[in-house]
Amino acid sequence: MEAVKHGGTAGKINVNTATQTELETLDGIGPSLAARIVEYRKKNGKFNTINDLKNVSGIGDAKLDGIREKVVVKWLKKQILVEIVDGDRRLNWCKIVDWRTNNFSI
């Protein structure tokens, strides 16, 4: 199970990386709803907040309240190093810090 182990989220399931089987361990989430969560994530991208789960058919306020304390939304942080060149000249290196917002540092 993809259990998050830091930031006060120990043992919670990351809905951005959980498999259908992992989602099925949540109370009230059966195979068809877990499959819809995974399909929604594949089609629309990762969830930004726990409340975004309500965009999945079958998850309303009551269902979300039942799992809210057992799930977390975490993004895997990736840093990408990009070489900036002009012809044969390397001008600089640019490190993309947050690819979701295109923030970068040089």
Rosetta silent file (secondary structure, phi, psi, omega in degrees, C-alpha in Angstrom):
SEQUENCE: MEAVKHGGTAGKINVNTATQTELETLDGIGPSLAARIVEYRKKNGKFNTINDLKNVSGIGDAKLDGIREKVVVKWLKKQILVEIVDGDRRLNWCKIVDWRTNNFSI
SCORE:     score description
SCORE:     0.000 S_00000001
   1 L     0.000  140.706  177.994    0.000    0.000    0.000 S_00000001
   2 L   -80.482   80.858 -179.657    1.215    3.512   -0.809 S_00000001
   3 E   -95.168  130.441  179.890    1.158    4.806    2.760 S_00000001
   4 E   -82.681  135.114 -171.295    2.497    8.285    3.321 S_00000001
   5 L  -117.721   18.012 -179.667    4.854    8.420    6.276 S_00000001
   6 L  -146.150  168.253  175.926    5.513   12.100    6.954 S_00000001
   7 L    67.944   29.842  178.654    3.782   15.404    7.530 S_00000001
   8 L    73.141   20.459 -176.945    1.134   14.035    9.861 S_00000001
   9 L  -120.360   22.325 -176.890   -0.203   11.722    7.179 S_00000001
  10 L   -56.453  131.601  176.439    1.178    8.371    8.398 S_00000001
  11 L    80.567   -4.084  179.972   -0.844    5.426    7.173 S_00000001
  12 E   -82.540  152.768  179.545   -3.049    7.482    4.856 S_00000001
  13 E   -92.419  126.890  177.302   -3.581    6.445    1.254 S_00000001
  14 E   -80.229  109.463 -176.220   -2.316    8.869   -1.386 S_00000001
  15 L   -68.659  -12.462  177.565   -5.197    9.042   -3.875 S_00000001
  16 L   -84.337  -13.484 -178.959   -2.805   10.306   -6.564 S_00000001
  17 L  -129.054   -9.531 -175.058   -0.750    7.103   -6.554 S_00000001
  18 L   -66.839  144.531  174.384   -3.003    4.427   -5.028 S_00000001
  19 L   -81.819  169.644  176.816   -3.984    1.395   -7.053 S_00000001
  20 H   -58.933  -42.436 -179.741   -7.563    0.223   -7.372 S_00000001
  21 H   -61.969  -41.032  178.524   -6.838   -2.517   -4.828 S_00000001
  22 H   -66.088  -40.847  179.271   -5.452   -0.004   -2.338 S_00000001
  23 H   -64.494  -32.551  179.867   -8.477    2.266   -2.763 S_00000001
  24 L   -66.278  -15.448  178.016  -10.779   -0.695   -2.102 S_00000001
  25 L   -76.124  -11.972  178.954   -9.370   -0.930    1.443 S_00000001
  26 L   -78.657  138.863  178.014  -11.184    2.313    2.288 S_00000001
  27 L   -58.065  128.624  176.490  -14.583    1.973    3.980 S_00000001
  28 L    85.211   -0.734  178.858  -17.374    2.428    1.455 S_00000001
  29 L  -109.575  105.339  178.613  -15.105    2.186   -1.601 S_00000001
  30 L   -93.735 -175.422 -177.152  -15.836   -0.971   -3.551 S_00000001
  31 H   -58.197  -42.046 -176.873  -14.302   -2.235   -6.786 S_00000001
  32 H   -71.056  -39.299  178.933  -16.452   -0.133   -9.134 S_00000001
  33 H   -70.749  -39.358  176.681  -15.946    3.146   -7.250 S_00000001
  34 H   -61.265  -40.084  178.578  -12.218    2.479   -6.864 S_00000001
  35 H   -65.206  -37.572  178.326  -12.037    1.855  -10.615 S_00000001
  36 H   -66.397  -36.681  177.757  -13.850    5.160  -11.277 S_00000001
  37 H   -63.171  -47.155 -179.405  -11.335    7.009   -9.070 S_00000001
  38 H   -64.293  -42.428  179.916   -8.400    5.518  -10.980 S_00000001
  39 H   -64.911  -42.611  177.747  -10.084    6.194  -14.344 S_00000001
  40 H   -59.090  -44.293 -179.610  -10.885    9.797  -13.374 S_00000001
  41 H   -62.751  -41.152  178.916   -7.240   10.308  -12.363 S_00000001
  42 H   -65.696  -39.665 -175.818   -5.988    8.880  -15.665 S_00000001
  43 H   -78.520  -38.294 -171.277   -8.368   11.024  -17.708 S_00000001
  44 H  -110.482   -5.780 -177.350   -8.158   14.314  -15.759 S_00000001
  45 L    93.481  178.637 -175.328   -4.788   14.211  -14.044 S_00000001
  46 L   -67.765  154.945  177.105   -3.916   14.079  -10.384 S_00000001
  47 L   -75.305  138.160  177.176   -6.179   15.418   -7.657 S_00000001
  48 L   -89.197  -33.637  179.627   -5.167   18.798   -6.241 S_00000001
  49 L  -139.193  162.614  176.422   -7.243   18.543   -3.045 S_00000001
  50 H   -61.160  -37.397  179.987   -9.188   15.853   -1.219 S_00000001
  51 H   -61.390  -22.062  177.379  -12.397   17.709   -2.128 S_00000001
  52 H   -63.594  -19.013  177.110  -11.625   17.051   -5.814 S_00000001
  53 H   -60.841  -23.919  179.100  -12.679   13.449   -5.167 S_00000001
  54 H   -67.554  -12.267  175.564  -16.267   14.735   -5.296 S_00000001
  55 H   -75.159  -13.223  178.786  -15.775   15.123   -9.056 S_00000001
  56 L   -84.904  128.794  178.780  -15.817   11.316   -9.286 S_00000001
  57 L   -57.141  125.991  179.489  -19.281    9.897   -9.909 S_00000001
  58 L   104.081   -7.439  177.505  -20.471    8.199   -6.719 S_00000001
  59 L  -112.962  112.347  176.597  -18.541   10.351   -4.258 S_00000001
  60 L  -115.699 -167.459 -177.558  -20.614   12.960   -2.486 S_00000001
  61 H   -58.587  -45.957 -177.000  -20.252   14.807    0.798 S_00000001
  62 H   -64.654  -45.407  179.865  -21.172   11.812    2.983 S_00000001
  63 H   -63.201  -43.546 -179.957  -18.823    9.391    1.207 S_00000001
  64 H   -64.264  -42.163  178.299  -16.001   11.920    1.267 S_00000001
  65 H   -61.082  -31.612  179.863  -16.516   12.614    4.972 S_00000001
  66 H   -71.463  -24.623 -178.726  -16.248    8.867    5.592 S_00000001
  67 H  -112.809   -8.165 -172.975  -12.807    8.576    3.988 S_00000001
  68 H   -50.946  -40.797 -177.021  -11.391   12.081    4.513 S_00000001
  69 H   -80.033   -3.921 -176.615   -9.241   11.096    7.515 S_00000001
  70 H  -111.876   -2.204 -178.812   -7.838    8.056    5.698 S_00000001
  71 E  -125.698  161.262  177.876   -6.665    9.674    2.468 S_00000001
  72 E  -144.981  153.818  174.812   -4.171   12.314    1.433 S_00000001
  73 L  -112.607  110.662  178.509   -3.364   14.148   -1.796 S_00000001
  74 L  -125.851  140.991  173.802    0.367   14.285   -2.391 S_00000001
  75 L  -102.124  136.959  172.277    2.268   15.192   -5.534 S_00000001
  76 L   -75.718  124.456 -178.564    5.559   13.539   -6.212 S_00000001
  77 L   -86.141  128.868  178.068    8.041   16.366   -6.519 S_00000001
  78 L  -125.793  138.009  174.255   10.373   16.104   -9.447 S_00000001
  79 L  -111.971  135.104 -178.286   13.161   18.430  -10.347 S_00000001
  80 E  -119.615  131.556  178.727   14.281   18.631  -13.938 S_00000001
  81 E  -100.305  124.818 -176.947   17.595   20.094  -15.007 S_00000001
  82 E  -120.201  133.368  176.439   17.504   21.825  -18.397 S_00000001
  83 E   -90.724  128.073  178.469   20.501   23.107  -20.328 S_00000001
  84 E  -100.267  119.657 -175.774   19.949   26.485  -21.991 S_00000001
  85 E  -125.962  156.623  173.555   22.027   26.796  -25.161 S_00000001
  86 E  -132.981   99.828 -175.258   22.528   29.274  -27.972 S_00000001
  87 L    67.123 -121.344 -179.962   24.070   27.504  -30.933 S_00000001
  88 L   -94.035   -1.946 -176.021   27.241   25.849  -29.646 S_00000001
  89 E   -96.071  127.221  172.090   27.354   27.966  -26.478 S_00000001
  90 E   -83.672  121.126 -177.743   25.938   26.736  -23.203 S_00000001
  91 E   -86.619  -43.207 -176.510   24.356   29.771  -21.583 S_00000001
  92 E  -173.225  174.074  171.456   23.188   28.323  -18.282 S_00000001
  93 E  -112.373  142.168  179.646   21.433   25.519  -16.503 S_00000001
  94 E  -123.456  127.964  177.571   17.852   25.905  -15.415 S_00000001
  95 E  -103.768  117.271  176.993   16.300   23.764  -12.690 S_00000001
  96 E   -81.376  116.791 -174.446   12.531   23.382  -12.978 S_00000001
  97 E   -87.615  -42.014 -178.575   11.336   23.275   -9.386 S_00000001
  98 E  -134.607  100.450 -175.143    7.603   22.844   -9.841 S_00000001
  99 L   -68.640  -19.531  179.461    6.560   21.510  -13.231 S_00000001
 100 L   -70.922  -32.090 -177.152    2.846   22.090  -12.461 S_00000001
 101 L  -112.088    1.797 -179.239    3.324   25.872  -12.300 S_00000001
 102 L    62.211   25.034  173.965    6.410   26.147  -14.512 S_00000001
 103 E   -72.460  142.593  179.150    8.380   27.772  -11.708 S_00000001
 104 E  -147.373  162.763  175.594   12.099   27.544  -12.230 S_00000001
 105 E  -132.798  152.086 -179.495   15.381   28.707  -10.802 S_00000001
 106 L  -114.810    0.000    0.000   18.709   29.416  -12.490 S_00000001
